[in-house]
């Protein structure tokens, strides 16, 4: 991780800050876990800058994440984020944005960007003409060059690529872990409700706790 012009070698889990640049060398990979439960996996020889990590103070489930892929390849699984939230990744050519959920593969090299979508929808906007955008659905991909305003939309042909297969499998495992974790939280909060029912608890506190459980689930 490059932070304030200094390189920090990552071993294990390391908290990231806005402005950090994550760099993988040959034969290395990295995984970034975000506070909205989304996850990005970096292939080798990839450089990504974390530009924005924001949660609304009064509505912590509303999140805004922005990254910039300078070069390389990133797989991103955006989990079902709340309304008014967004998750965006920039490259020199395009901005790829998600407002609900999606799984997509982003490649940037030699002035060219390719966005391949494997779940739901990703909005892809050209940096050359922000009025030009494409809603790329699962099973399709779009390629842009730095000097081209209109991308080329095609059906994904190589669905057996190792990188894609590994990430799709990892996504299924990760989603199962998220569901299991949410069920544990709900179970704990359920015990709290049973205890609260024997006490004199203000209605507002009960509503607040119930809202936290719903959001966690």
Helices and strands as residue ranges (DSSP letters): E 2-3, E 6-7, E 21-24, E 30-33, E 39-42, E 46-56, E 59-78, E 86-90, E 94-98, E 102-109, E 112-126, E 133-137, E 140-145, E 152-155, H 162-196, H 203-216
